[in-house]
Amino acid sequence: MLSLGSTPGLRIGIAAGYRWALEHGYAICGRVDADGQHPARELARLLALVRYDVCDVAVGSRFVSGDGYAAYPYRPSPARRFGTALLRRSMKLVLRRSFGAATSGLYAVNARALPLLAEPFRSEAPEVEALIRVSNAGLRLEEVPVTIEGRASGESKLQGSKPSGSCSRS
């Protein structure tokens, strides 16, 4: 178990968790945000994809559908819609592919990805930086449809209106 003894911030906490897994010889590692939106069963699905070498990094996404999963009925404010569209277009240019959940807090990674993600993040958007690192290294990245629950605690780090609808509480 890893305890940082304080709340150093998301970018430091994420890298520290991956670094701990790397230093302890883990072959795979999962990450789940602490807000309660991602059920543990969804992490298990992502870990299986990595364990069985389907990909090096699996990222849970509410924005893609498939395998019996419908896309999340998300109704953002105009400002969030603009920001999300801008981020998706930027990610498509950088990753050279569409990617809907650039800020997802649900990851499964293998030992090839751990060294990349254990390095300190420099930006205030560690999830986006992680995707860029993985892509630049030529690792296999999959965006996987997942079920998302309403936020159980905390607030979004993203500014603007909160999502509305039956799948999100704020």
C-alpha positions, -999 to 999 in steps of 0.1 A, spaced: 0 0 0 12 35 -9 5 65 13 17 99 3 10 113 37 -7 144 23 -27 155 -8 1 164 -33 -23 168 -62 -35 146 -90 -4 147 -113 19 138 -85 -4 111 -70 -9 94 -104 28 92 -112 36 80 -76 11 52 -79 26 40 -112 61 44 -99 52 22 -68 38 -5 -91 70 -3 -113 94 -5 -83 75 -35 -69 76 -54 -102 40 -54 -111 32 -68 -146 -1 -48 -148 -16 -19 -129 -50 -3 -127 -60 32 -118 -95 44 -107 -104 80 -97 -117 83 -62 -149 100 -71 -169 67 -73 -179 71 -109 -161 39 -121 -174 6 -107 -146 -19 -98 -161 -44 -123 -151 -20 -151 -115 -19 -140 -115 -57 -140 -125 -57 -177 -97 -33 -186 -71 -53 -166 -81 -84 -185 -75 -67 -218 -40 -57 -207 -33 -91 -190 -42 -110 -222 -21 -87 -243 -49 -71 -263 -33 -38 -257 -6 -21 -235 -30 5 -221 -68 3 -218 -87 35 -210 -123 34 -199 -146 57 -218 -182 67 -213 -182 83 -247 -178 52 -269 -202 24 -273 -199 -13 -282 -199 -47 -266 -234 -41 -251 -225 -6 -238 -244 25 -250 -227 59 -252 -233 80 -221 -262 103 -224 -242 134 -217 -257 169 -220 -230 194 -213 -233 232 -212 -224 251 -244 -190 260 -228 -182 224 -219 -193 212 -253 -169 237 -269 -141 227 -246 -147 190 -252 -148 194 -289 -116 214 -289 -98 188 -267 -111 159 -290 -98 177 -321 -65 184 -305 -61 147 -293 -70 135 -328 -41 156 -342 -16 145 -316 -27 108 -314 -35 105 -351 -68 89 -341 -101 97 -325 -102 96 -287 -132 106 -268 -122 103 -231 -89 121 -229 -96 129 -192 -107 95 -181 -97 84 -146 -100 46 -154 -68 30 -167 -52 -4 -170 -16 -6 -181 11 -32 -185 48 -33 -176 58 -16 -209 37 14 -201 46 17 -164 80 34 -169 64 61 -191 36 68 -166 58 67 -135 77 98 -146 64 130 -131 37 147 -151 45 183 -160 11 195 -171 -21 200 -150 -38 175 -173 -19 142 -165 -45 120 -182 -39 139 -215 -1 138 -210 -3 101 -203 -21 94 -236 5 115 -255 34 96 -238 18 62 -246 11 72 -282 46 87 -287 62 55 -274 42 34 -300 23 14 -274 -11 -1 -282 -38 21 -267 -75 11 -266 -105 32 -256 -129 8 -240 -167 14 -234 -176 14 -197 -205 21 -175 -202 52 -154 -221 59 -122 -230 93 -107 -202 110 -88 -202 98 -52 -179 125 -39 -156 153 -49 -159 178 -77 -147 177 -113 -113 193 -118 -128 207 -150 -144 241 -148 -178 249 -161 -213 234 -157 -216 199 -144 -231 172 -166 -268 167 -162 -290 136 -167 -297 104 -149 -261 92 -149 -245 120 -129 -250 135 -95 -232 167 -85 
